[in-house]
Each structure stands twice: as C-alpha cells, then as structure tokens.
Amino acid sequence: MSGRSDIALDPRGRDEAMALAAGVAGLPLDAIHASPRRRTQETAAAVAVGRGLPVQTAAALDEIDVGAFTGRAFAALDDDA
C-alpha cells in the first residue's frame, strides 16, 4: 500500500506510465490533473508530453493516509486483522 508515501516510480512504473501515455495519445484532453504525490506527477507528466498541457496538481486527489499500513503488502495485512 503506497498511501501517502512520496515515492518515485520504479522502472516498472515508468514503463506502465509510458504505456498509459501511448494508450491515450489519440484521445483529446483539455487538462491533466494529478495528486501531489511524486509517482502521480511522473505518470501525469508522461501523459502530458507533446500535448502542450501543464500537469495541474490537485490536493483533492491525494491518496488516503493508511497510517502504519503505508508501505506494507496487502498480504501482510491479514496478520493484523
């Protein structure tokens, strides 16, 4: 669970962001919004390339704070039930 941890995309995440950007390349966009988290900013930036649109940061899109569960795998949460 990433929660509000402010981590960058890893290589797989960057590949997925590039695939997303390619997948939506033909769609018209009027704006690109992202949460303040670095990984969402990087993903939005990949989509914005070549569109002439800035990435607009929206605090309302921020992830849920999951407290002590941040950074833990979902499978590990079973032990805390």
Summary of the structure (lengths in Angstrom):
residues: 81
radius of gyration: 14.8
end to end distance: 15.7
largest distance: 47.4
contacts: 189
relative contact order: 0.26
helix: 46%
strand: 7%
